[in-house]
Amino acid sequence: MNDIIDRLESANEYCESAEARQLRKDAAAEIRELRHKNQQLEALIQRRASQKMARGAMA
């Protein structure tokens, strides 16, 4: 299955208005940004969990 960003960026543009093309590009950029933020949050959660486990092992 194709990634949604790839599908948004590679759709046929010959029959689209400039507004529709820009909307697709904006949607792809927003999805990319949200995925990046999600990865950052997941990494933060993992670090916090590791810190808690390390503190628990010291006690």
Sine and cosine of phi, psi and omega as CSV:
sin_phi,cos_phi,sin_psi,cos_psi,sin_omega,cos_omega
0.00,0.00,0.72,-0.70,-0.01,-1.00
-0.96,0.30,0.54,-0.84,0.07,-1.00
-0.93,0.36,0.59,-0.80,-0.05,-1.00
-0.87,0.49,-0.59,0.81,0.01,-1.00
-0.91,0.42,-0.70,0.71,0.04,-1.00
-0.86,0.51,-0.68,0.74,0.00,-1.00
-0.91,0.42,-0.65,0.76,0.01,-1.00
-0.91,0.40,-0.63,0.78,-0.07,-1.00
-0.99,0.16,-0.37,0.93,-0.09,-1.00
-0.94,-0.33,0.14,0.99,-0.01,-1.00
-0.90,0.43,0.46,-0.89,0.03,-1.00
-0.87,0.49,0.79,-0.61,-0.06,-1.00
-0.97,-0.24,-0.15,0.99,-0.14,-0.99
-0.90,0.44,-0.43,0.90,-0.04,-1.00
-0.94,-0.33,0.20,0.98,-0.03,-1.00
-0.99,-0.16,0.47,-0.88,0.12,-0.99
-0.98,0.21,0.28,-0.96,0.04,-1.00
-0.87,0.49,-0.58,0.81,0.00,-1.00
-0.91,0.41,-0.66,0.76,0.02,-1.00
-0.92,0.40,-0.66,0.75,0.04,-1.00
-0.88,0.47,-0.70,0.72,-0.01,-1.00
-0.91,0.42,-0.62,0.79,0.03,-1.00
-0.88,0.48,-0.69,0.72,0.03,-1.00
-0.90,0.45,-0.69,0.72,0.01,-1.00
-0.90,0.43,-0.65,0.76,0.03,-1.00
-0.91,0.42,-0.64,0.77,0.02,-1.00
-0.90,0.44,-0.68,0.73,0.02,-1.00
-0.89,0.46,-0.67,0.74,0.00,-1.00
-0.91,0.42,-0.65,0.76,0.00,-1.00
-0.92,0.38,-0.66,0.76,0.05,-1.00
-0.88,0.47,-0.69,0.72,0.02,-1.00
-0.87,0.50,-0.70,0.72,0.01,-1.00
-0.90,0.43,-0.67,0.74,0.02,-1.00
-0.91,0.42,-0.62,0.78,0.06,-1.00
-0.89,0.45,-0.65,0.76,0.02,-1.00
-0.90,0.44,-0.70,0.71,0.03,-1.00
-0.89,0.46,-0.63,0.78,0.03,-1.00
-0.89,0.46,-0.67,0.74,0.04,-1.00
-0.89,0.46,-0.64,0.77,0.03,-1.00
-0.90,0.43,-0.68,0.74,0.02,-1.00
-0.91,0.42,-0.66,0.75,0.03,-1.00
-0.89,0.46,-0.64,0.77,0.03,-1.00
-0.91,0.41,-0.65,0.76,0.04,-1.00
-0.89,0.46,-0.69,0.73,0.03,-1.00
-0.88,0.48,-0.68,0.73,0.02,-1.00
-0.89,0.45,-0.67,0.74,0.03,-1.00
-0.89,0.45,-0.69,0.72,0.01,-1.00
-0.89,0.45,-0.66,0.75,0.02,-1.00
-0.90,0.44,-0.65,0.76,0.03,-1.00
-0.91,0.42,-0.66,0.75,0.02,-1.00
-0.89,0.45,-0.66,0.75,0.02,-1.00
-0.90,0.43,-0.67,0.74,0.00,-1.00
-0.91,0.41,-0.63,0.77,0.01,-1.00
-0.90,0.43,-0.67,0.75,0.03,-1.00
-0.92,0.40,-0.60,0.80,0.02,-1.00
-0.92,0.39,-0.57,0.82,0.00,-1.00
-0.95,0.31,-0.48,0.88,0.00,-1.00
-0.97,0.24,-0.44,0.90,-0.09,-1.00
-0.96,0.29,0.00,0.00,0.00,0.00
